[in-house]
């Protein structure tokens, strides 16, 4: 068990942490990690296709629906969630958002961070979230930023989760996480996201494909997987 450890997920929109990292969240929550999700927007404009099909729907209604969905999905996965309400399409970082993310790094001292790919020509909100996650990680290390001689902080490893169209995003996975034990939990979280029903089966197929790759590369039976790209080198004492 990993009692006392925290994992941090920094996501542009509510659906992202479910489709791309729901397995990792549920798996580590089950192992005893406290998992915190920093959700930068409600995905109210560009990530809520089904919600906008209702005649007369208002922006506030969509935001409320997506907030409720995200809270329920996070609960199912075993995580807590903090909303920034920064807006989407476009998502634009501000000094206040960056400052709060820096504080979260220092407060939570995460064992690892999950966030978006570095590039995404289809959705500029995603690399903006990654930029904020990276900048906050860097500044959190600076002794002169809100100086506190009692503070202990080490920058955590960062894992980029799989974008919707990985080839166009220069995404090169070098980690495949076996999520067989928590697949049903992740799928249950899918089904909370009523505003994005069109993605339920798509991301089931993605998990199955990554499971095949994981099994072939490990030689162990595996059905469902999640792919990640590790951003910084892994430090080892031996390669085996």
FENDA-V341853 format. One record per pair of residues at least 6 apart in sequence whose ideal C-beta (glycine too) atoms are under 6 Angstrom apart, sorted by the first residue. I is the first residue (numbers start at 1). J is the second residue. D is the distance in Angstrom with one decimal. If there is no record, write none. Layout:
BEGIN
{{I & J & D} {I & J & D}}
END
This chain:
BEGIN
{{1 & 32 & 4.1} {2 & 31 & 5.0} {2 & 32 & 4.6} {2 & 33 & 5.2} {3 & 32 & 4.5} {5 & 33 & 5.1} {5 & 111 & 4.6} {6 & 34 & 4.7} {6 & 108 & 4.6} {6 & 110 & 4.9} {7 & 28 & 5.1} {7 & 33 & 5.0} {7 & 35 & 4.7} {7 & 110 & 5.8} {7 & 112 & 5.7} {8 & 36 & 5.5} {8 & 108 & 5.9} {8 & 110 & 3.8} {8 & 113 & 4.8} {9 & 17 & 5.3} {9 & 21 & 5.8} {9 & 37 & 4.6} {9 & 114 & 4.6} {10 & 38 & 4.8} {10 & 115 & 4.5} {10 & 129 & 5.9} {10 & 133 & 4.1} {11 & 17 & 4.3} {11 & 39 & 5.4} {12 & 40 & 5.4} {12 & 91 & 5.6} {12 & 125 & 4.3} {12 & 126 & 5.3} {12 & 129 & 4.0} {13 & 41 & 5.7} {13 & 43 & 3.4} {13 & 47 & 4.3} {13 & 88 & 5.9} {14 & 39 & 5.9} {14 & 43 & 5.2} {14 & 66 & 5.4} {14 & 70 & 3.6} {15 & 47 & 5.7} {15 & 193 & 5.5} {15 & 196 & 5.1} {17 & 37 & 5.4} {18 & 73 & 5.1} {18 & 189 & 4.9} {19 & 203 & 4.5} {20 & 161 & 3.8} {20 & 162 & 5.5} {21 & 114 & 4.9} {21 & 161 & 4.8} {22 & 77 & 5.6} {22 & 186 & 4.0} {22 & 189 & 5.2} {23 & 179 & 3.0} {23 & 182 & 5.6} {23 & 186 & 4.9} {23 & 226 & 4.6} {24 & 177 & 5.7} {24 & 226 & 5.9} {25 & 35 & 5.2} {25 & 77 & 4.4} {25 & 79 & 5.2} {26 & 77 & 4.7} {26 & 78 & 5.9} {26 & 182 & 3.8} {26 & 185 & 4.4} {26 & 186 & 5.9} {27 & 182 & 4.9} {28 & 35 & 5.9} {29 & 35 & 5.1} {29 & 78 & 2.9} {35 & 79 & 4.0} {36 & 80 & 5.5} {36 & 108 & 5.8} {37 & 74 & 5.7} {37 & 79 & 5.2} {37 & 81 & 4.3} {38 & 82 & 5.6} {39 & 70 & 6.0} {39 & 81 & 5.6} {39 & 83 & 5.2} {40 & 84 & 4.7} {40 & 86 & 4.8} {40 & 129 & 5.6} {41 & 86 & 5.1} {41 & 87 & 5.6} {41 & 88 & 4.0} {41 & 91 & 5.5} {42 & 63 & 4.6} {42 & 66 & 4.2} {42 & 67 & 5.5} {43 & 66 & 5.4} {43 & 88 & 5.4} {44 & 62 & 4.6} {44 & 63 & 4.5} {44 & 66 & 5.8} {45 & 88 & 5.2} {45 & 89 & 4.2} {46 & 88 & 5.5} {46 & 89 & 3.5} {48 & 62 & 5.1} {48 & 66 & 5.9} {48 & 195 & 4.3} {50 & 195 & 4.7} {50 & 197 & 5.8} {51 & 62 & 4.7} {51 & 65 & 5.6} {51 & 195 & 4.2} {69 & 192 & 5.2} {69 & 193 & 5.5} {72 & 192 & 4.8} {73 & 189 & 4.4} {73 & 192 & 4.6} {74 & 81 & 4.2} {76 & 188 & 5.5} {76 & 189 & 4.6} {77 & 189 & 5.4} {84 & 97 & 5.7} {86 & 97 & 5.9} {88 & 125 & 5.5} {91 & 125 & 3.9} {91 & 128 & 5.1} {93 & 132 & 4.7} {98 & 136 & 5.9} {101 & 132 & 6.0} {101 & 136 & 3.6} {102 & 136 & 4.7} {102 & 139 & 5.2} {102 & 140 & 5.0} {105 & 136 & 5.7} {105 & 140 & 3.9} {106 & 140 & 5.4} {106 & 153 & 5.6} {110 & 156 & 4.9} {112 & 156 & 5.2} {112 & 157 & 5.0} {113 & 156 & 5.3} {113 & 158 & 4.8} {114 & 159 & 5.3} {114 & 161 & 5.6} {115 & 130 & 5.1} {115 & 133 & 4.3} {116 & 126 & 4.1} {116 & 129 & 5.2} {116 & 130 & 4.6} {117 & 160 & 5.0} {117 & 163 & 4.5} {117 & 169 & 4.7} {117 & 171 & 4.9} {118 & 130 & 5.9} {119 & 127 & 5.9} {119 & 169 & 5.0} {119 & 170 & 5.1} {120 & 126 & 4.2} {120 & 127 & 5.4} {120 & 163 & 5.3} {120 & 169 & 4.9} {121 & 168 & 5.8} {137 & 155 & 5.6} {139 & 145 & 5.4} {141 & 155 & 5.3} {157 & 232 & 5.8} {158 & 231 & 4.2} {159 & 228 & 4.1} {159 & 230 & 5.7} {160 & 229 & 4.3} {161 & 228 & 5.9} {162 & 227 & 4.6} {163 & 169 & 4.3} {163 & 171 & 5.5} {171 & 229 & 5.9} {172 & 229 & 5.8} {173 & 227 & 3.7} {173 & 229 & 5.5} {174 & 229 & 6.0} {174 & 230 & 5.6} {175 & 228 & 4.2} {175 & 230 & 5.6} {176 & 210 & 5.7} {176 & 213 & 5.9} {176 & 214 & 4.0} {176 & 225 & 4.7} {176 & 227 & 5.5} {177 & 226 & 4.7} {178 & 214 & 5.9} {178 & 222 & 5.1} {178 & 225 & 6.0} {179 & 224 & 5.0} {179 & 226 & 5.5} {180 & 223 & 5.4} {180 & 224 & 5.4} {183 & 224 & 4.3} {190 & 200 & 4.9} {207 & 224 & 4.4} {210 & 225 & 3.4} {210 & 227 & 5.0} {211 & 222 & 5.0} {211 & 223 & 4.6} {211 & 224 & 4.6} {211 & 225 & 4.3} {214 & 222 & 4.5} {214 & 225 & 4.1} {215 & 222 & 4.0}}
END
